Amino acid sequence: MSEVKKTTNYTVEQVTRMCEMYASLGNEGLDQIAKELGKSVRSVRSKLVREGVYVASPKPVTVKKNTGPTKKELLNQLEALVGFSVTSLQGSTKEGLLSLIEFAKNDSSRA
């Protein structure tokens, strides 16, 4: 049975240098490390992960804006204005529902 030889993308010296640079530069230095080693940033990041030294950057916290009524509340309001079921409009955007409510209010004031 023939032995399968595994090819290595990084030498021991490259891995040592990469880890040293990463320790001093952090995630902001990945471009610089990749350039010095002649590798892609993705390759360097993957190798650092496999070496157990990579620390992912924290993801930005997104704040959910809860302004105005919900779509369900808008649908209930519209249904009260028009006098018939509006369940088929559940896929509408809030902006679209607000427009319909304004139209229904204006239309009912003309009558």
Secondary structure, 3 states (H helix, E strand, C coil): CCCCCCCCCCCHHHHHHHHHHHHHHHHHHHHHHHHHHCCCHHHHHHHHHHHCCCCCCCCCCCCCCCCCCCHHHHHHHHHHHHCCCCHHHCCCCHHHHHHHHHHHHHHHHHC
